[in-house]
């Protein structure tokens, strides 16, 4: 069995003694590589995009549906980007847009039955891909990494509010 090819890091990991920068570059290279693999597999196996997957995933998490504003906030995109994605998913009959009974100025976006079935297939494949990508990391290492990244997340949250 041959060794897996190395994943290049930005600046080839050369950042002198700047361990925080080196760590950030390592996180970035892992994230970008995983995203690239998932995007490629979604396209090849399902003819879809990660953005469409993200919309369906957000809608799958709630039975009541989401307003366009809630959806765009959940996806961290503009209302215009969310609207374009939703319109294409409506065209493909994967989501439906209904009037919001609580506010006539907005609409609720929900998964259709075919959309829920389609997303379940996507989610199962996505889960398998992520498990395969993380297969070389033991359970204890994953738990430690998850905890360490939680600490980093709190540090980032605190610092991001500083001027």
Secondary structure in CASP SS format (residue, H / E / C, confidence):
PFRMAT SS
TARGET T0000
AUTHOR 0000-0000-0000
METHOD secondary structure of the structure
MODEL  1
X C 1.00
X C 1.00
X C 1.00
X C 1.00
X C 1.00
X C 1.00
X C 1.00
X C 1.00
X C 1.00
X H 1.00
X H 1.00
X H 1.00
X H 1.00
X C 1.00
X C 1.00
X C 1.00
X C 1.00
X C 1.00
X H 1.00
X H 1.00
X H 1.00
X H 1.00
X H 1.00
X H 1.00
X H 1.00
X H 1.00
X H 1.00
X H 1.00
X H 1.00
X H 1.00
X H 1.00
X H 1.00
X H 1.00
X H 1.00
X H 1.00
X H 1.00
X H 1.00
X H 1.00
X H 1.00
X H 1.00
X H 1.00
X H 1.00
X H 1.00
X H 1.00
X H 1.00
X H 1.00
X C 1.00
X C 1.00
X C 1.00
X H 1.00
X H 1.00
X H 1.00
X H 1.00
X H 1.00
X H 1.00
X H 1.00
X H 1.00
X H 1.00
X H 1.00
X H 1.00
X C 1.00
X C 1.00
X C 1.00
X C 1.00
X C 1.00
X E 1.00
X E 1.00
X H 1.00
X H 1.00
X H 1.00
X H 1.00
X H 1.00
X H 1.00
X H 1.00
X H 1.00
X C 1.00
X C 1.00
X C 1.00
X H 1.00
X H 1.00
X H 1.00
X H 1.00
X H 1.00
X H 1.00
X H 1.00
X H 1.00
X H 1.00
X H 1.00
X H 1.00
X H 1.00
X H 1.00
X C 1.00
X C 1.00
X C 1.00
X E 1.00
X E 1.00
X E 1.00
X E 1.00
X E 1.00
X C 1.00
X C 1.00
X C 1.00
X C 1.00
X C 1.00
X C 1.00
X C 1.00
X E 1.00
X E 1.00
X E 1.00
X E 1.00
X E 1.00
X C 1.00
X H 1.00
X H 1.00
X H 1.00
X H 1.00
X H 1.00
X H 1.00
X H 1.00
X H 1.00
X H 1.00
X H 1.00
X H 1.00
X H 1.00
X H 1.00
X H 1.00
X H 1.00
X H 1.00
X H 1.00
X H 1.00
X H 1.00
X H 1.00
X H 1.00
X C 1.00
X C 1.00
X C 1.00
X C 1.00
X C 1.00
X H 1.00
X H 1.00
X H 1.00
X H 1.00
X H 1.00
X H 1.00
X H 1.00
X H 1.00
X H 1.00
X H 1.00
X H 1.00
X H 1.00
X H 1.00
X H 1.00
X H 1.00
X H 1.00
X H 1.00
X H 1.00
X H 1.00
X H 1.00
X H 1.00
X H 1.00
X C 1.00
X C 1.00
X C 1.00
END
